[in-house]
Every structure is written in C-alpha cells, then in structure tokens.
Amino acid sequence: MVTKFKSAVIGTGAISKEHLSFLASCDRVHLKSVCDLSKASASYAAQRFGADSIYTDYRQMLDEIKPDVVHILTPPHTHKLIASHCLEAGAHVFCEKPITPTYDEFKELWALAKSHKRWLIENQNYCFNETILAIEKLVADGVLGEIQEVSVTIALPIRDGGVFADENLPNPIHKMPAGVIHDFITHLCSLIVRFIPDFDRVSAAWSNHGGGNLFKYDDLDAIAIAGSAHARIRFSAHTPPKAFNVIVRGSKGYAETDLFQPYLRCVIPRAGELLSPLINHFVNGCDLVGASFTNFRNKIMQKTPYEGMHRLLDQTYAALIDGKAPPISFADMERTNRLVNALLSEANRV
C-alpha cells in the first residue's frame, strides 16, 4: 500500500495548473480540496483535476479537511498570513515564490514552521529542470573545474500587454519591493546560489527605462562577488526575444542553457588544445540540432518550461512521506532570500 498525503490547494490562478496536474496524477497524493475566493474558479479546477471538495474560505478548509500538505498559490503579499495559519493547523506548506515580500518575514515564517515541526518549502522549480541538473552534474564531476562565474538573465516584455501591464487593474505584484521583477527574482537568485552559495559584495542597478507610474522597475543589472567568483543577475523588459539564459563558467570550461528554449552547450577540454575547439563545435552543433527538434515537439505537445516542477514536487512528496528533508532545504531558501534582500538594500544600490 502506497502512503497518500491529503493535499489542498489555495489559489487557482495560472500556475495552479502545474500544481494540480501533478497532484491529480501522483499516487502519493489524495487531492482533497481546492480553495479560491472565486467559487466558480474553484469549482472548475476541482472538476478538471478531480478534487473532492471546494472552499472559498481557507480557514474553514483547514478546520474541516485537515490536509497534510497545502499548496499556497495566492499573490505573494498574502503568503505569510496564509502559510502561518496552515502551519499552525499542522500542515506542511509548499508555497509559490516569492515566499514572502522580505527576508525578515521569511525568517519569521521559517521559525514558525520549525516550532510546529512542519516543513516550509518555497517553489524553486527551475533548479530542477533537466539542463540545470545536467550542469550541476558537470560541476560535481569536476568537468568545468572550479566555478568562477555564473550569469542568469531573464528577458521578458512585461510592459507589452499581459497580466502586468493593465493600468486599470494593477497586478498585486506591483506592490512588492521590487515591483513586477519580484515575481521573477526568486528564480534568478535561486539559480545563482545553486552554484555560488554566499557573497561578500553585492551591487545592483534598478531602473525604470519605460517610465510611468505603473512599473516600479523594469530592469535589473546586478553583480555579486564571492572571493574570485562573480555572479551576474539580469532582468530586462527591453531586450527581445524572450530568454532565460544560464551560463556557468569554471576554471576548465563552461556550460550554458536557455530554460525557455532548452539546450545544453558545453565547452570543455576534449582532445587536447588543438582539436578541442573543433570537437566542441561538432558535439554542440549536433546537440543543438537535437534540441531544436525536441523544442518543436514540446511546442506541439504544449509542454512548458515548468518541466522541473513535477520533478521537484515528486521528490518533495517522496521525502515528506519517508520523513526526510525535502529537496529545497532551509539553506537553499535562506541563501536565495538573503541574496534578494541584498539586491534590494539601499546600501547596495548603484
């Protein structure tokens, strides 16, 4: 008999599809309930993914369902209060990013989770995408050598329509300390600290190149330094096409990918100094051709860049059921949120 955890979801926005599709298909999970302020939205999600019940009041749901795990998918400014109630009700919490608006609030929430002997997990799903795991293995195997530089760049036209650009109905994320960029900053920082855990110095340039009052910032260009290792953190709303680039450089070679259009390019010593460039070109060229066919198939099959989400959730539930620590540790979250805090600090502004 496979042990099943009773799970519930709070919030049925766009990201809920990724969570609910996993919960509906996982043999470790019994999807007990879906909660949303909109009864129609909760009903649709419950019907589509097979939840037992719906609620519009999450406190009532916690009292009546008593879930083992709650997925919090609401706007970030609500996370701390809802997560606190879930932890106090005895549930583990898997929370969408950013887990809290500030670093201090994260530490308070973690202390609460610890006091109730529950796990608090922030969604850092891109760390579990195939190409990132492949780069981590290259690092672990010593193929790239000692890490010297990590660069993570997101380019998205957030001002050109979509959920963030409606001035008549501003998205709640605009109220976060980094404005709309706060919706992406966890992904940027979690990938950085995956390869360079701690930093001595941080400098960040925040800009609003598009102007106006709706967007607090639409551009971030930052550098973090740890000894001789450097990290660059970049978000731009003005440099098409869409991209999510990750480059990891070591003392022996480098690897890069784009998580929106996945591929893995690895430049390393392969057969001596003379032939290495030619072999690298040939191997990477073949890999890029293969990636183009894979990405075309993914488009046809409507597979999204969230492919690491199910992997993360599967490992999380396996760990919780076995009584082990989940794959996103306190150290992972603490380092990520501490770096976010450093980027936002007035003392580190350029």
C-alpha positions in Angstrom: 0.0 0.0 0.0 1.4 3.4 -1.0 1.0 6.1 1.7 -1.0 9.0 0.5 -1.0 12.5 1.8 -4.1 14.6 1.9 -3.3 17.7 -0.1 -5.1 21.0 -0.7 -4.5 24.0 -3.0 -5.2 27.6 -2.1 -5.5 29.8 -5.2 -6.4 28.8 -8.7 -4.5 31.2 -10.9 -2.4 30.3 -13.9 0.3 28.5 -12.0 -2.3 26.2 -10.3 -2.5 24.1 -13.5 1.1 22.9 -12.9 0.5 22.0 -9.3 -2.9 20.4 -9.8 -1.9 18.3 -12.8 0.8 16.8 -10.6 -1.5 16.3 -7.6 -4.1 14.7 -9.8 -1.7 12.1 -11.2 0.6 11.3 -8.3 -0.1 8.0 -6.5 1.3 9.6 -3.2 -1.4 12.2 -3.1 -5.1 12.4 -2.4 -6.3 15.8 -3.7 -8.9 16.7 -1.0 -9.7 20.2 -1.8 -9.3 23.4 -3.9 -9.9 26.8 -2.4 -10.3 30.2 -4.1 -12.2 33.4 -3.4 -14.0 32.7 -6.7 -16.3 29.7 -6.2 -16.6 29.4 -10.0 -12.8 29.2 -10.4 -12.5 26.7 -7.5 -15.3 24.5 -9.0 -13.7 24.5 -12.4 -10.3 23.5 -11.0 -11.8 20.8 -8.8 -13.8 19.3 -11.6 -10.9 19.4 -14.1 -8.4 17.8 -11.7 -10.6 15.6 -9.5 -10.6 17.3 -6.1 -13.0 16.0 -3.6 -14.3 19.4 -2.5 -14.1 23.2 -2.9 -14.0 26.1 -0.5 -13.9 29.9 -0.6 -12.6 30.2 3.0 -9.3 28.6 3.5 -9.6 28.7 7.3 -12.8 26.6 7.1 -11.0 24.2 4.7 -8.1 23.8 7.2 -10.6 23.0 10.0 -12.7 20.6 8.1 -10.2 18.9 5.7 -7.1 18.9 7.9 -4.7 18.5 5.0 -1.2 17.1 5.4 0.2 19.4 2.7 -1.1 22.8 1.5 0.0 24.4 -1.8 -0.2 28.2 -1.5 -0.6 29.8 -4.9 -2.0 33.2 -4.0 -0.4 36.6 -4.6 2.9 37.0 -2.7 1.7 39.6 -0.2 -0.8 37.0 1.2 1.7 34.2 1.6 2.9 34.9 5.2 -0.5 35.0 6.8 -1.9 32.0 4.9 1.2 30.0 5.5 1.2 30.8 9.2 -2.4 29.5 9.5 -1.6 26.4 7.5 1.5 25.6 9.7 -0.5 26.2 12.9 -3.1 23.8 11.6 -0.5 21.1 11.3 0.1 21.1 7.5 3.4 21.2 5.6 3.4 24.2 3.2 4.6 24.3 -0.4 4.5 28.0 -1.3 4.9 29.7 -4.6 7.7 32.2 -5.0 8.5 34.7 -3.6 7.6 33.1 -0.3 7.4 36.4 1.5 8.0 40.1 0.5 11.0 40.5 2.7 13.9 38.4 4.2 12.9 39.2 7.8 9.3 37.8 7.1 10.8 34.7 5.6 12.9 34.1 8.8 9.8 34.6 11.0 7.8 32.1 8.9 10.6 29.6 9.0 10.8 29.9 12.8 7.1 29.3 13.0 7.4 26.2 10.8 10.2 24.9 12.9 8.2 25.4 16.1 5.4 23.4 14.7 7.7 20.7 13.3 6.4 21.2 9.8 8.2 21.7 6.5 8.1 25.1 4.7 9.1 24.8 1.0 9.5 27.6 -1.5 8.9 26.8 -5.1 12.3 26.9 -6.9 11.3 24.7 -9.8 13.8 25.9 -12.4 16.6 24.4 -10.3 15.1 21.0 -11.2 14.9 21.5 -14.9 16.9 18.9 -16.9 19.6 21.2 -18.2 20.2 22.7 -14.8 20.6 19.3 -13.3 23.0 18.4 -16.1 25.1 21.5 -15.4 25.1 20.6 -11.7 26.4 17.2 -12.6 29.2 18.7 -14.7 30.2 20.8 -11.7 30.0 17.9 -9.3 32.1 15.7 -11.6 34.8 18.4 -11.9 34.3 18.7 -15.7 34.0 22.5 -15.5 36.6 22.9 -12.8 36.3 25.5 -10.0 33.4 27.8 -10.5 34.5 31.3 -11.5 31.4 32.9 -12.9 27.6 32.4 -13.0 25.3 34.5 -15.1 21.5 34.3 -15.0 19.4 36.5 -17.4 15.7 36.8 -17.9 14.4 38.9 -20.9 10.6 39.3 -20.9 8.5 42.1 -22.4 6.4 42.6 -19.3 5.3 46.1 -20.4 3.9 44.9 -23.7 0.4 43.7 -22.6 -0.3 40.7 -20.3 -1.1 40.4 -16.7 1.3 43.1 -15.5 0.5 45.9 -18.0 -3.1 46.7 -17.1 -3.2 50.1 -15.5 -6.9 49.8 -14.8 -6.5 46.6 -12.8 -2.9 46.6 -11.5 -1.5 43.2 -10.6 -0.8 42.8 -6.8 2.9 42.1 -7.6 3.4 45.8 -8.4 3.2 46.4 -4.6 6.2 44.2 -3.9 9.5 45.8 -3.0 11.0 45.0 -6.5 7.6 45.6 -8.3 7.0 43.1 -11.1 10.6 41.9 -11.1 9.9 40.5 -7.7 7.8 37.8 -9.5 11.0 36.6 -11.1 13.7 37.4 -8.6 13.5 34.1 -6.8 14.2 32.2 -10.0 17.2 34.5 -10.7 18.7 34.2 -7.2 17.9 30.5 -6.6 19.9 29.5 -9.7 22.8 31.8 -8.7 23.2 30.4 -5.2 22.9 26.9 -6.6 26.4 27.4 -7.9 27.8 30.2 -5.7 26.2 29.9 -2.3 27.5 33.1 -0.5 28.7 36.5 -1.4 31.0 39.2 0.0 29.8 42.1 -2.1 26.6 42.9 -4.0 25.9 45.9 -6.3 22.5 46.4 -8.0 21.3 48.9 -10.6 17.4 49.1 -10.6 15.9 51.1 -13.5 12.5 52.0 -14.9 13.5 52.6 -18.6 9.9 52.6 -19.8 8.8 55.3 -17.3 5.4 55.9 -16.0 3.9 55.1 -12.5 2.6 51.6 -13.0 6.0 49.8 -13.1 8.4 50.4 -10.2 11.2 48.8 -12.1 11.6 47.1 -15.5 15.3 46.5 -15.5 17.8 45.0 -13.0 21.5 44.7 -13.6 23.5 43.4 -10.6 26.8 41.8 -9.7 27.6 39.7 -6.7 31.2 38.8 -5.7 32.4 35.9 -3.6 36.2 35.9 -3.4 37.3 35.5 -7.0 33.9 34.2 -8.2 31.5 36.5 -9.8 27.7 36.3 -10.5 25.7 38.5 -12.8 21.9 38.8 -12.2 20.0 40.4 -15.1 16.3 41.2 -15.8 15.3 43.2 -18.9 11.9 44.1 -20.3 13.5 45.7 -23.4 15.8 43.1 -25.0 13.8 40.7 -27.1 13.5 37.9 -27.8 12.2 36.1 -24.7 15.0 34.3 -23.0 16.1 32.7 -19.7 19.8 32.2 -20.0 22.0 30.5 -17.5 25.8 30.3 -18.0 28.2 28.6 -15.6 31.9 29.2 -16.1 34.7 27.2 -14.4 38.4 27.1 -14.5 38.3 24.3 -17.2 35.2 25.2 -19.3 31.7 26.5 -19.3 28.1 25.3 -19.9 25.1 27.3 -20.9 21.3 26.8 -21.5 18.1 28.7 -22.2 15.3 27.4 -20.0 12.7 28.9 -22.3 14.1 27.0 -25.3 16.2 24.3 -23.6 19.5 23.2 -25.0 22.8 22.4 -23.3 26.1 23.8 -24.8 29.2 22.6 -23.0 32.7 23.9 -24.0 35.4 21.8 -22.2 38.8 20.3 -23.0 38.0 17.2 -25.1 41.1 16.1 -27.0 44.0 18.4 -26.5 44.3 22.2 -27.1 44.5 21.8 -30.9 41.3 19.7 -31.5 39.1 20.8 -28.6 37.5 23.8 -30.4 36.6 21.6 -33.4 35.2 18.8 -31.3 33.3 21.2 -29.1 31.7 22.8 -32.2 30.8 19.4 -33.7 29.4 18.0 -30.5 27.5 21.1 -29.5 26.2 21.5 -33.1 24.7 18.0 -33.0 23.2 18.7 -29.6 21.6 22.0 -30.8 20.1 20.3 -33.8 18.6 17.6 -31.5 17.4 20.3 -29.1 15.6 22.2 -32.0 13.6 19.0 -32.8 12.8 18.4 -29.1 11.7 22.0 -28.6 9.5 21.9 -31.7 7.9 18.7 -30.4 7.4 20.4 -27.0 5.6 23.3 -28.7 3.3 20.9 -30.5 2.6 18.9 -27.2 2.2 22.2 -25.3 4.9 21.3 -22.8 6.0 24.4 -20.8 9.4 25.4 -19.3 7.9 24.2 -15.9 9.2 20.7 -16.6 11.2 20.8 -13.3 8.0 21.5 -11.3 6.8 17.9 -11.4 10.3 16.6 -10.6 10.5 18.9 -7.6 7.0 18.0 -6.3 7.6 14.3 -6.8 10.8 14.5 -4.8 9.1 16.6 -2.2 6.2 14.2 -1.5 8.6 11.2 -1.5 10.7 12.9 1.2 7.7 14.0 3.3 6.2 10.5 3.2 9.5 9.0 4.2 10.0 11.5 7.0 13.1 13.0 5.3 14.1 16.6 4.5 12.6 17.9 1.2 14.8 18.7 -1.8 14.5 22.5 -1.2 16.3 23.0 2.1 16.3 25.8 4.6 19.8 26.7 3.4 18.6 26.9 -0.2 15.7 29.3 0.7 17.8 31.3 3.2 20.6 32.0 0.7 18.1 32.8 -2.0 16.1 35.2 0.1 19.3 36.7 1.6 20.6 37.5 -1.9 17.2 39.0 -2.8 17.5 41.2 0.3 21.0 42.3 -0.6 19.9 43.2 -4.1 17.1 45.4 -2.7 19.2 47.0 0.0 19.6 50.8 -0.5 23.3 50.3 0.7 24.0 48.2 -2.4 22.3 50.4 -5.0 24.3 51.7 -7.9 
